[in-house]
Amino acid sequence: MIHVFSHYVPVRVVILAALEGLLLLLAAYAGVYLHVAASGEAATGLSSHAGVFAVGTMAVMAGMGLYQPDLWSNKAFLAMRLAVSFLLAALLMALFSHVTPMANSGMAALGIALSLALVGSILLRTIFHQWSKADAFRPRVLVLGTGTRAVKLATHADFNPHHDVVGFVALQSSRHYVPESRVLAMEPGQTLNSLVKKHAIDQIVIAIRDRRGGALPIGQLLECKAMGVKIMEMPTFFEREYRQVLLESLNPSWMVLGSGFRKDWLSDFVKRTFDVVASIVLLLLTWPIMLMAAVCIYFESGGPVLFRQERVGKGGRTFNLYKFRSMRHDAEKGGKPQWAKANDDRTTRVGRFIRKVRIDELPQVFNVLRGDMSFVGPRPERPFFVDQLAKQIPYYALRHSAKPGITGWAQVRYPYGATVDDAIEKLQYDLYYVKNHSLFLDLMILISTIEVVLWGKGAR
């Protein structure tokens, strides 16, 4: 993982993006020069237009989720996303070329560049996938501890492509909560140093809760660190690898003394400026869709078209959130708030569609402009559920230290949740965002939101 503006980005994603960006630039140059060679036209402004071509195409590909590490699990889906990405990129670049002709060469050069880029991208990704499968980017990890802290990592280890958990070491004679097959036995007199050498370990993760009475072998850990092995606490490792703040192994001192949770007037000013600009742009782009949605809702089930609901915002203050009404008028006729369910029978026909493509969320741009919400942040919850969850989940109130958002890190990383367990998982993502939020992370979330909307991920 690489730490970029307080956000952890997988090394393989950075390398793939860099290589693909270079490929797109070369494709743009080649497209123009091949067209110029055939037509005899002069090429001007090539560098700037090639940069726009590369950045625009990569933005579309990122919005299609083509930089997700697990995308190769479904090659047919990958091929479809690549095709859709280059089709959208062609439309966007054609519009740009019409407004500012691409190096005076227009559509012919664009067509050549896109064709070269598509073929090159397929070849690059095929080669890169085979290379990355050879564990070129997967550090070998040894976990100290086999208790309740370590079991969380054991359940996630087999599904993470970024590291290879070699095994777990029990430093105390206690019950193993991880599978016995994953526990590495230490022979009498054997040290961590020799175990690290034997298994070619790159990183050691400390997942021991009780460290009193010499339970933690500090001297041996220092020897390993002197050999170049990275040593880190379980919360830090989980935050880096999974982009979550793990509640089960969280120490208050880790949050208080560690990095993150920064606030200053400049970052607040930048975020507010970004919110206003993004909301105005979204409003200008989507007002015809909003008008059509309002008309459809009214003709199907009458008014009101907008649905107003009390939510909890920054600092625990409540505000009225606006959405397009997607459910029947009697959706909560008992008066008790309910979470939305999969295939909820309370939704109308229009409501099912607008919820699927997230059109029902668009009126929240007015909440952002009013200052109740941010464009990106933890999703605001209803006071009824906040009261329940705050009693059951530690640190739940910390999510209210930031303004709630239309979209957020939990929304793009985890499907819709309607249970306490789901709320815990989403809170871990929310705390990661609150701890590490930056304009860069907001942009990454917005790009991921495009994927969520286009492919209907997690909608109910």
Secondary structure as GFF3:
##gff-version 3
##sequence-region A 1 460
A	DSSP	beta_strand	2	4	.	.	.	ID=ss1
A	DSSP	beta_strand	7	9	.	.	.	ID=ss2
A	DSSP	alpha_helix	11	39	.	.	.	ID=ss3
A	DSSP	alpha_helix	46	63	.	.	.	ID=ss4
A	DSSP	three_ten_helix	71	73	.	.	.	ID=ss5
A	DSSP	alpha_helix	75	99	.	.	.	ID=ss6
A	DSSP	three_ten_helix	102	104	.	.	.	ID=ss7
A	DSSP	alpha_helix	106	133	.	.	.	ID=ss8
A	DSSP	beta_strand	140	144	.	.	.	ID=ss9
A	DSSP	alpha_helix	148	157	.	.	.	ID=ss10
A	DSSP	beta_strand	164	169	.	.	.	ID=ss11
A	DSSP	three_ten_helix	180	182	.	.	.	ID=ss12
A	DSSP	alpha_helix	192	199	.	.	.	ID=ss13
A	DSSP	beta_strand	203	206	.	.	.	ID=ss14
A	DSSP	three_ten_helix	212	214	.	.	.	ID=ss15
A	DSSP	alpha_helix	218	226	.	.	.	ID=ss16
A	DSSP	beta_strand	230	233	.	.	.	ID=ss17
A	DSSP	alpha_helix	234	242	.	.	.	ID=ss18
A	DSSP	alpha_helix	252	257	.	.	.	ID=ss19
A	DSSP	alpha_helix	265	301	.	.	.	ID=ss20
A	DSSP	beta_strand	306	312	.	.	.	ID=ss21
A	DSSP	three_ten_helix	314	316	.	.	.	ID=ss22
A	DSSP	beta_strand	318	324	.	.	.	ID=ss23
A	DSSP	alpha_helix	349	356	.	.	.	ID=ss24
A	DSSP	three_ten_helix	359	361	.	.	.	ID=ss25
A	DSSP	alpha_helix	364	370	.	.	.	ID=ss26
A	DSSP	beta_strand	374	376	.	.	.	ID=ss27
A	DSSP	alpha_helix	383	392	.	.	.	ID=ss28
A	DSSP	three_ten_helix	396	401	.	.	.	ID=ss29
A	DSSP	beta_strand	405	407	.	.	.	ID=ss30
A	DSSP	alpha_helix	409	413	.	.	.	ID=ss31
A	DSSP	alpha_helix	420	436	.	.	.	ID=ss32
A	DSSP	alpha_helix	439	455	.	.	.	ID=ss33
###
